[in-house]
């Protein structure tokens, strides 16, 4: 039974470490504007409100690489834009396809925008198709200030370790008191 507990503890720790690593990877990529890719899925942080009310600024979305021939009007895609008026260093956008042209390019438009994008999207520029939001990362992103990150990654773990240590010391003290009581009882006999 003890071996099973140890194995489960090690497995739980490994899973926790893996999830923490993935979370940190996604958050760092979101902060620096890179695309986080994991097992064919990409996670992007939305930096504008062009897709409101469907997708909000600050949302983390996940997209999946897809066959560009299967895309149709109404699908939401993430792509690298060739539009020179976009100031984003990575020129990454997520917009809805409003039309598929005969040459295989896509006309896109943000839901909140009044007009379609001025530059069509080439198939090679497509990162993937939108599949949903990752609300956990938006919540976690709300901690993206120095004070909040200090609390989250330093103070809370330190307090947890301190509580664990106090508990361990108390257990040792209780065990020690029992041992002393047993010795005293044996000496009286």
C-alpha positions as CSV (number, residue, x, y, z in Angstrom):
1,X,0.0,0.0,0.0
2,X,2.9,2.3,0.8
3,X,4.4,1.7,-2.6
4,X,1.1,2.6,-4.3
5,X,0.9,5.9,-2.3
6,X,4.5,6.8,-3.2
7,X,3.8,6.0,-6.9
8,X,0.7,8.1,-6.9
9,X,2.5,10.9,-5.2
10,X,5.3,10.8,-7.8
11,X,2.7,10.5,-10.7
12,X,0.7,13.4,-9.3
13,X,3.8,15.6,-8.9
14,X,4.8,14.8,-12.5
15,X,1.4,15.7,-13.9
16,X,1.3,18.9,-11.8
17,X,4.8,19.8,-13.0
18,X,3.8,19.2,-16.7
19,X,0.6,21.2,-16.3
20,X,2.5,24.0,-14.6
21,X,5.1,24.0,-17.4
22,X,2.5,24.2,-20.1
23,X,0.7,27.0,-18.3
24,X,3.8,29.0,-17.9
25,X,4.8,28.4,-21.6
26,X,1.4,29.6,-22.8
27,X,1.3,32.6,-20.5
28,X,4.9,33.7,-21.5
29,X,4.1,33.2,-25.2
30,X,0.9,35.3,-24.7
31,X,2.9,38.1,-23.0
32,X,5.5,38.3,-25.7
33,X,3.1,37.9,-28.6
34,X,4.2,34.5,-29.8
35,X,2.1,31.6,-30.8
36,X,2.2,28.7,-28.3
37,X,1.8,25.4,-30.1
38,X,1.1,22.1,-28.4
39,X,0.1,18.9,-30.1
40,X,-1.3,20.6,-33.2
41,X,-3.2,23.2,-31.3
42,X,-2.1,26.7,-30.9
43,X,-3.0,29.1,-28.1
44,X,-3.2,32.8,-28.9
45,X,-3.9,35.9,-26.7
46,X,-6.4,38.3,-28.4
47,X,-4.9,41.8,-28.5
48,X,-7.8,43.8,-30.0
49,X,-11.6,44.0,-29.9
50,X,-12.1,43.4,-33.6
51,X,-14.0,40.2,-33.0
52,X,-16.4,41.5,-30.2
53,X,-18.8,40.2,-29.0
54,X,-17.7,36.7,-30.1
55,X,-14.1,37.0,-28.9
56,X,-13.0,39.7,-26.4
57,X,-9.7,41.5,-26.1
58,X,-7.6,39.6,-23.5
59,X,-9.2,36.2,-24.3
60,X,-7.0,33.2,-24.9
61,X,-8.2,31.2,-27.8
62,X,-7.2,27.8,-29.1
63,X,-7.0,27.1,-32.7
64,X,-6.1,23.9,-34.6
65,X,-4.2,23.4,-37.8
66,X,-6.7,22.6,-40.5
67,X,-7.0,21.7,-44.1
68,X,-7.4,25.1,-45.7
69,X,-9.5,23.5,-48.5
70,X,-12.2,22.7,-45.9
71,X,-12.6,26.4,-44.7
72,X,-15.7,28.2,-45.7
73,X,-17.5,31.5,-45.1
74,X,-18.4,31.9,-41.5
75,X,-15.4,30.1,-40.1
76,X,-13.1,32.0,-37.8
77,X,-9.4,31.7,-38.6
78,X,-6.2,33.0,-37.2
79,X,-3.6,34.1,-39.8
80,X,-0.6,36.2,-40.4
81,X,-1.8,39.3,-42.2
82,X,0.0,40.9,-45.1
83,X,-1.6,44.2,-44.4
84,X,1.1,46.9,-43.9
85,X,-1.3,49.1,-41.8
86,X,-1.3,46.6,-38.9
87,X,1.1,47.7,-36.2
88,X,1.4,44.4,-34.4
89,X,5.0,43.0,-34.8
90,X,3.7,39.5,-35.6
91,X,0.8,40.8,-37.7
92,X,-1.4,38.0,-36.3
93,X,-5.1,38.3,-36.7
94,X,-8.2,36.3,-35.9
95,X,-11.2,37.2,-38.1
96,X,-14.2,35.5,-39.6
97,X,-14.1,34.4,-43.3
98,X,-16.7,36.4,-45.2
99,X,-16.0,35.0,-48.6
100,X,-13.8,32.4,-50.4
101,X,-12.5,33.8,-53.7
102,X,-12.0,31.7,-56.8
103,X,-8.2,32.0,-56.5
104,X,-8.3,30.2,-53.1
105,X,-7.7,33.3,-51.0
106,X,-10.1,34.4,-48.2
107,X,-11.8,37.7,-47.5
108,X,-12.0,38.2,-43.8
109,X,-13.6,40.7,-41.5
110,X,-13.6,41.2,-37.7
111,X,-17.2,40.9,-36.3
112,X,-16.9,44.4,-34.7
113,X,-15.4,46.0,-37.9
114,X,-17.7,47.8,-40.3
115,X,-15.7,46.9,-43.4
116,X,-13.9,43.8,-44.6
117,X,-10.1,43.5,-44.3
118,X,-8.3,45.3,-47.2
119,X,-5.9,42.4,-47.9
120,X,-7.0,38.9,-48.6
121,X,-5.6,35.9,-46.7
122,X,-3.4,33.4,-48.6
123,X,-3.7,29.7,-47.6
124,X,0.0,29.7,-46.5
125,X,-0.7,32.5,-44.0
126,X,-3.3,30.6,-42.0
127,X,-2.3,29.4,-38.6
128,X,-5.5,27.5,-37.9
129,X,-9.2,27.5,-37.3
130,X,-10.7,28.8,-34.1
131,X,-12.1,26.2,-31.8
132,X,-12.8,28.0,-28.5
133,X,-11.7,30.1,-25.6
134,X,-9.5,29.0,-22.7
135,X,-11.1,30.9,-19.8
136,X,-8.6,29.7,-17.3
137,X,-5.8,31.6,-19.0
138,X,-7.8,34.8,-19.1
139,X,-8.3,34.5,-15.4
140,X,-4.7,33.6,-14.9
141,X,-3.7,36.5,-17.1
142,X,-5.5,38.8,-14.7
143,X,-2.6,38.1,-12.3
144,X,-0.1,39.5,-14.9
145,X,1.2,42.3,-12.7
146,X,4.3,42.2,-10.6
147,X,2.5,42.2,-7.3
148,X,0.0,39.6,-8.3
149,X,2.7,37.3,-9.7
150,X,4.7,37.7,-6.5
151,X,1.7,36.6,-4.5
152,X,0.9,33.7,-6.9
153,X,4.3,32.3,-7.3
154,X,6.2,33.3,-4.2
155,X,4.1,34.2,-1.2
156,X,1.3,31.5,-1.6
157,X,3.8,28.6,-2.1
158,X,6.0,29.9,0.8
159,X,2.9,30.0,3.1
160,X,1.9,26.5,2.0
161,X,5.4,25.2,2.8
162,X,5.4,27.0,6.2
163,X,2.1,25.4,7.1
164,X,3.3,22.0,6.0
165,X,6.5,22.4,8.1
166,X,4.5,23.6,11.2
167,X,2.3,20.5,10.8
168,X,5.3,18.2,10.5
169,X,6.9,19.8,13.6
170,X,3.6,19.4,15.5
171,X,3.4,15.7,14.5
172,X,7.0,15.1,15.6
173,X,6.3,16.8,18.9
174,X,3.2,14.7,19.5
175,X,5.1,11.6,18.6
176,X,8.0,12.6,20.9
177,X,5.5,13.3,23.8
178,X,4.0,9.8,23.3
179,X,7.4,8.2,23.4
180,X,8.3,10.1,26.6
181,X,5.0,9.1,28.2
182,X,5.6,5.4,27.3
183,X,9.1,5.5,28.7
184,X,7.8,7.1,31.9
185,X,5.1,4.5,32.2
186,X,7.6,1.6,31.7
187,X,9.9,3.1,34.3
188,X,7.1,3.2,36.9
189,X,6.5,-0.5,36.4
